[in-house]
Amino acid sequence: MSKRIETTCVQGGYRPKNGEPRQIPIVQSTTFKYDTSEDMGKLFDLEANGYFYSRLQNPTCDYVAAKICELEGGAAAMLTSSGQAANFYAIFNIATCGDHVVASSSIYGGTFNLFSVTMKKMGIDFTFVSPDCTEEELNSAFKPNTKAVFGETIANPALTVLDIEKFASAAHAHGVPLIVDNTFATPVLCRPFEFGCDIVTHSTTKYMDGHGSAVGGVIVDSGNFDWTAYADKFPGLCTPDDSYHGITYTERFGKGAYITKATAQLMRDFGSTASPQSAFLLNLGLESLHVRMERHCENALAVAQFLSSHPMISWVRYSGLEGDKYYELAQKYLPKGSCGVVSFGVKGGRKAAESFMKALKLGAVATHVADARTCCLHPASSTHRQMTDEELNAAGVGADLVRLSVGLESKEDLIADLKQALEQVK
Ligand SMILES: *Cc1c(COP(=O)(O)O)cnc(C)c1O
């Protein structure tokens, strides 16, 4: 029975039977025991369901993947060791040497590097388009060898909002799936499958974990993309896999084809697997995700409103704030809120931003985002410090930009902290 998202956060995935543990058991075992080699052989041939080695699958990880699958409204899901691994697998599962992918230019820096440097070395080419591009500009980015389209619901750190329907319809017109990294929105604020997206990824390290305790990722497949309609584009899914005794994933697994292939081939060969301990911690975070996201949004909106009326602040970017460039898109895709991350400029540029951050008492300086404790980052003096002001502007990260990840503290205390820090700016 399909439940509301709040109920799924708490009780989705793992459903204990009579006398079984109420909390998800941590199955801390690399291997699983069988009576005969024939029994195990069936698992290797993907003829029977079961566990044999935790690099491929582990019950604790599968319970948590099943919960996230239900939260997104998907057909199948798998955990990975990190968000980076999730995005790499999501694309490498359907694109290989000689292929091409269209991606939004407004994405996480680590993902941009993965695509434009490391996957390029593997022979996969990316064309980056502005998330604000016209339909014509988007359509002209496709090539005959394009295998997927990629974007972020709310981009980290630019906070642009992706027009998921625009990107999905362009992808489908060219016979390829849309993959959306839904890390900042989480399924509590946006469920991309409802707008035509085909595959969702997350860095669970952020809001899903929510306490800065475990690095992880997840891939969820909606099961909606018809691979067999474009079988020539996706031979890995639609023709026999010699490394798995001639199994054709789409024939054997239907809506589970994409995730089964990613588990059977990519996890087998690359092994970026989640640990059962990390999956357990992630599940603790998921149990309160709906409550936390509501408070993150409420606090961030209050902070954004305070900052936008402060004389020391030159600009504020928060798509939940009326007048923001992405306000209309946020009303459509993020009606419950625009997450806890706000960015803004301090008048006086690099020096002013530095002295403002030094004066903050509650907001810790950290590269992390999206957890219970408020933290902030001044890219120009930390992650991007090797760049000149001109280079920073070209990258859309001005020297005055401060990224504030608003936590779950009292919003009155957070605003008072910002206020006293702004008074000390020299
Ligand atoms: C952090 C992040 C990633 C990378 O995830 P890790 O868990 O750090 O590997 C990918 N996408 C987005 C949007 C992120 O914020």
The ligand as a Gaussian input file, in Angstrom:
#p B3LYP/6-31G(d) Opt

LIG

0 1
 C       28.261000      16.235000      -2.275000
 C       27.581000      16.053000      -3.574000
 C       27.946000      15.013000      -4.441000
 C       29.096000      14.077000      -4.121000
 O       28.725000      13.236000      -3.092000
 P       29.773000      12.528000      -2.073000
 O       28.863000      11.761000      -1.181000
 O       30.531000      13.619000      -1.390000
 O       30.655000      11.656000      -2.908000
 C       27.229000      14.862000      -5.613000
 N       26.222000      15.689000      -5.932000
 C       25.854000      16.708000      -5.122000
 C       24.729000      17.589000      -5.525000
 C       26.505000      16.918000      -3.912000
 O       26.126000      17.937000      -3.119000

